[in-house]
Amino acid sequence: MKYQEIKAFMARNKCKVFITLIGLIAAVLMLSIGFFRTLLILLLTGVGFFYGSLIDKHGFGGANRVIADFFKSLFSRK
């Protein structure tokens, strides 16, 4: 395969390639460091992604306010 063919394949199948790489990384992590440590890494990565997207959308102070409001509504008595 030539570089241009590989590039064209990647352009046509972005999601397939991305998800396959995520699965490969998760499998290597599970085999090397264990299931629960891998779950912790994935959980913390997801929380970081979510918090980063809130900062992008609302700014730093707004993201903290959104999270605070969520926990207030979660633990408030009605």
Backbone as a printed PyTorch tensor [residue, N CA C, xyz], in Angstrom:
tensor([[[  0.8250,  -1.1850,   0.0000],
         [  0.0000,   0.0000,   0.0000],
         [  0.8680,   1.2470,   0.0000]],

        [[  0.4690,   2.1790,  -0.7890],
         [  1.1590,   3.4500,  -0.8260],
         [  0.5850,   4.3840,   0.2350]],

        [[  1.3500,   5.4010,   0.5570],
         [  0.9370,   6.3660,   1.5610],
         [ -0.3920,   7.0200,   1.1830]],

        [[ -0.5740,   7.3630,  -0.0720],
         [ -1.8150,   8.0150,  -0.5140],
         [ -3.0190,   7.0910,  -0.3400]],

        [[ -2.8340,   5.8020,  -0.5730],
         [ -3.9300,   4.8430,  -0.3900],
         [ -4.2970,   4.7180,   1.0810]],

        [[ -3.2810,   4.6910,   1.9330],
         [ -3.5350,   4.6200,   3.3750],
         [ -4.2460,   5.8890,   3.8420]],

        [[ -3.7980,   7.0350,   3.3590],
         [ -4.4210,   8.3110,   3.7180],
         [ -5.8800,   8.3630,   3.2570]],

        [[ -6.1540,   7.8720,   2.0640],
         [ -7.5240,   7.8470,   1.5460],
         [ -8.3960,   6.8970,   2.3700]],

        [[ -7.8430,   5.7360,   2.7420],
         [ -8.5820,   4.7870,   3.5760],
         [ -8.9170,   5.4110,   4.9250]],

        [[ -7.9490,   6.1000,   5.5310],
         [ -8.1720,   6.7370,   6.8300],
         [ -9.2290,   7.8320,   6.7120]],

        [[ -9.2250,   8.5740,   5.6070],
         [-10.2110,   9.6360,   5.4160],
         [-11.6210,   9.0620,   5.2730]],

        [[-11.7450,   7.9220,   4.6120],
         [-13.0580,   7.2920,   4.4200],
         [-13.5690,   6.6180,   5.6780]],

        [[-12.6590,   6.1520,   6.5310],
         [-13.0380,   5.3400,   7.6930],
         [-12.5090,   5.9180,   8.9980]],

        [[-12.6970,   7.2150,   9.2240],
         [-12.1520,   7.8710,  10.4120],
         [-12.6400,   7.2320,  11.7040]],

        [[-13.9290,   7.0420,  11.8110],
         [-14.4960,   6.5050,  13.0570],
         [-14.0540,   5.0660,  13.2970]],

        [[-14.0320,   4.2580,  12.2650],
         [-13.5910,   2.8730,  12.4180],
         [-12.1610,   2.8090,  12.9210]],

        [[-11.3030,   3.6150,  12.3390],
         [ -9.8980,   3.6180,  12.7320],
         [ -9.7510,   4.1310,  14.1590]],

        [[-10.4480,   5.2130,  14.4960],
         [-10.3560,   5.8010,  15.8270],
         [-10.8410,   4.8350,  16.9040]],

        [[-12.0000,   4.2430,  16.6950],
         [-12.5540,   3.3220,  17.6880],
         [-11.6880,   2.0690,  17.8040]],

        [[-11.1400,   1.6060,  16.7030],
         [-10.2470,   0.4520,  16.7430],
         [ -8.9960,   0.7680,  17.5550]],

        [[ -8.4410,   1.9600,  17.3750],
         [ -7.2680,   2.3480,  18.1580],
         [ -7.6000,   2.4680,  19.6390]],

        [[ -8.7650,   3.0100,  19.9620],
         [ -9.1980,   3.0920,  21.3580],
         [ -9.3170,   1.6970,  21.9580]],

        [[ -9.9150,   0.7720,  21.2100],
         [-10.0310,  -0.6070,  21.6840],
         [ -8.6830,  -1.2660,  21.8730]],

        [[ -7.7620,  -1.0230,  20.9680],
         [ -6.4160,  -1.5880,  21.0830],
         [ -5.6990,  -1.0410,  22.3110]],

        [[ -5.7990,   0.2590,  22.5290],
         [ -5.1640,   0.8620,  23.7050],
         [ -5.7760,   0.3180,  24.9890]],

        [[ -7.1090,   0.1900,  25.0270],
         [ -7.7740,  -0.3520,  26.2130],
         [ -7.3510,  -1.8000,  26.4600]],

        [[ -7.2310,  -2.5960,  25.4030],
         [ -6.8180,  -3.9940,  25.5610],
         [ -5.3900,  -4.0880,  26.0900]],

        [[ -4.5070,  -3.2720,  25.5680],
         [ -3.1170,  -3.2960,  26.0420],
         [ -3.0480,  -2.8560,  27.4950]],

        [[ -3.8180,  -1.8280,  27.8470],
         [ -3.8410,  -1.3860,  29.2450],
         [ -4.3780,  -2.4750,  30.1640]],

        [[ -5.4610,  -3.1360,  29.7540],
         [ -6.0330,  -4.1900,  30.5950],
         [ -5.0630,  -5.3450,  30.7900]],

        [[ -4.3440,  -5.7010,  29.7510],
         [ -3.3930,  -6.7940,  29.8710],
         [ -2.1510,  -6.4020,  30.6630]],

        [[ -1.7710,  -5.1420,  30.6040],
         [ -0.5290,  -4.7470,  31.2710],
         [ -0.7450,  -4.2600,  32.7070]],

        [[ -1.8060,  -3.4840,  32.9780],
         [ -1.9740,  -2.9520,  34.3300],
         [ -3.2120,  -3.4850,  35.0410]],

        [[ -4.0740,  -4.1910,  34.3630],
         [ -5.2420,  -4.7780,  35.0080],
         [ -6.5320,  -4.0600,  34.6650]],

        [[ -7.6280,  -4.7540,  34.9260],
         [ -8.9610,  -4.2880,  34.5510],
         [ -9.3770,  -3.0320,  35.3130]],

        [[ -9.2650,  -3.0600,  36.6490],
         [ -9.7770,  -1.9540,  37.4510],
         [ -8.9280,  -0.6970,  37.3080]],

        [[ -7.6310,  -0.8410,  37.1460],
         [ -6.7880,   0.3330,  36.9070],
         [ -7.1180,   0.9500,  35.5500]],

        [[ -7.3950,   0.0900,  34.5740],
         [ -7.7890,   0.5930,  33.2590],
         [ -9.1170,   1.3270,  33.3420]],

        [[-10.0750,   0.7740,  34.0950],
         [-11.3560,   1.4650,  34.2750],
         [-11.1640,   2.8190,  34.9440]],

        [[-10.2750,   2.8920,  35.9320],
         [-10.0030,   4.1580,  36.5960],
         [ -9.4230,   5.1720,  35.6120]],

        [[ -8.4950,   4.7540,  34.7780],
         [ -7.9130,   5.6460,  33.7790],
         [ -8.9890,   6.1390,  32.8190]],

        [[ -9.8440,   5.2290,  32.3440],
         [-10.9040,   5.6220,  31.4180],
         [-11.9090,   6.5590,  32.0790]],

        [[-12.2450,   6.2950,  33.3330],
         [-13.1780,   7.1550,  34.0680],
         [-12.6030,   8.5520,  34.2510]],

        [[-11.3530,   8.6460,  34.6980],
         [-10.7400,   9.9550,  34.9090],
         [-10.5390,  10.7070,  33.6010]],

        [[-10.2470,   9.9850,  32.5380],
         [-10.1310,  10.6170,  31.2220],
         [-11.4790,  11.1760,  30.7850]],

        [[-12.5460,  10.4220,  31.0060],
         [-13.8870,  10.8900,  30.6680],
         [-14.2900,  12.1110,  31.4780]],

        [[-13.9800,  12.1130,  32.7700],
         [-14.2910,  13.2640,  33.6220],
         [-13.4990,  14.4840,  33.1440]],

        [[-12.2320,  14.2900,  32.8050],
         [-11.4210,  15.3870,  32.2990],
         [-11.9530,  15.9380,  30.9880]],

        [[-12.3870,  15.0570,  30.1110],
         [-12.9650,  15.4900,  28.8300],
         [-14.2440,  16.2820,  29.0650]],

        [[-15.0980,  15.7920,  29.9580],
         [-16.3570,  16.4700,  30.2610],
         [-16.0960,  17.8560,  30.8570]],

        [[-15.1720,  17.9390,  31.8170],
         [-14.8420,  19.2130,  32.4470],
         [-14.2230,  20.1790,  31.4310]],

        [[-13.3630,  19.6680,  30.5790],
         [-12.7700,  20.5010,  29.5380],
         [-13.8020,  21.0390,  28.5710]],

        [[-14.7900,  20.2170,  28.2290],
         [-15.8470,  20.6950,  27.3320],
         [-16.7150,  21.7480,  28.0200]],

        [[-16.9250,  21.6130,  29.3340],
         [-17.6650,  22.6500,  30.0620],
         [-16.8820,  23.9550,  30.0860]],

        [[-15.5630,  23.8760,  30.2750],
         [-14.7360,  25.0850,  30.2670],
         [-14.7830,  25.7420,  28.8960]],

        [[-14.7210,  24.9320,  27.8320],
         [-14.7970,  25.4870,  26.4830],
         [-16.1270,  26.1970,  26.2390]],

        [[-17.1920,  25.6510,  26.7910],
         [-18.5250,  26.1900,  26.5300],
         [-18.8640,  27.3850,  27.4250]],

        [[-18.4980,  27.3010,  28.7300],
         [-18.9440,  28.3020,  29.6990],
         [-17.8180,  29.1350,  30.2930]],

        [[-16.5810,  28.8320,  29.9980],
         [-15.4720,  29.4940,  30.6730],
         [-15.2020,  28.7900,  31.9940]],

        [[-14.0650,  29.1210,  32.6220],
         [-13.6710,  28.4000,  33.8360],
         [-14.6590,  28.5920,  34.9740]],

        [[-15.0180,  29.8470,  35.2620],
         [-15.9650,  30.1150,  36.3500],
         [-17.3460,  29.5500,  36.0560]],

        [[-17.7700,  29.6280,  34.8070],
         [-19.0710,  29.0930,  34.4320],
         [-19.1290,  27.5850,  34.5490]],

        [[-18.0290,  26.9190,  34.2240],
         [-17.9870,  25.4550,  34.3410],
         [-18.0960,  25.0450,  35.7990]],

        [[-17.3930,  25.7610,  36.6710],
         [-17.4830,  25.4400,  38.0980],
         [-18.8960,  25.6880,  38.6240]],

        [[-19.5320,  26.7410,  38.1260],
         [-20.9030,  27.0480,  38.5430],
         [-21.8730,  25.9550,  38.0700]],

        [[-21.6980,  25.4690,  36.8410],
         [-22.5510,  24.3960,  36.3180],
         [-22.4080,  23.1450,  37.1620]],

        [[-21.1830,  22.7980,  37.5260],
         [-20.9510,  21.6010,  38.3420],
         [-21.5320,  21.7880,  39.7390]],

        [[-21.3300,  22.9640,  40.3280],
         [-21.8860,  23.2350,  41.6580],
         [-23.4110,  23.1600,  41.6410]],

        [[-24.0370,  23.7350,  40.6230],
         [-25.4960,  23.6750,  40.5110],
         [-25.9900,  22.2490,  40.3440]],

        [[-25.2430,  21.4470,  39.5940],
         [-25.6250,  20.0480,  39.4160],
         [-25.6180,  19.3090,  40.7470]],

        [[-24.5610,  19.4810,  41.5320],
         [-24.4950,  18.7790,  42.8170],
         [-25.4990,  19.3230,  43.8210]],

        [[-25.7800,  20.6360,  43.7630],
         [-26.8200,  21.1940,  44.6460],
         [-28.1790,  20.5900,  44.3230]],

        [[-28.4810,  20.4620,  43.0330],
         [-29.7730,  19.8770,  42.6620],
         [-29.8020,  18.3790,  42.9480]],

        [[-28.6560,  17.7270,  42.8840],
         [-28.5880,  16.2930,  43.1340],
         [-28.8360,  15.9730,  44.6070]],

        [[-28.3060,  16.8200,  45.4910],
         [-28.3820,  16.5390,  46.9160],
         [-29.3790,  17.4060,  47.6700]],

        [[-30.1920,  18.1680,  46.9750],
         [-31.1770,  19.0090,  47.6560],
         [-32.4280,  18.1800,  47.9810]],

        [[-33.0180,  18.5310,  49.0880],
         [-34.2750,  17.8540,  49.4690],
         [-35.4290,  18.6180,  48.8510]],

        [[-36.3800,  17.8660,  48.3780],
         [-37.5420,  18.4970,  47.7330],
         [-38.7840,  18.2390,  48.5040]]])
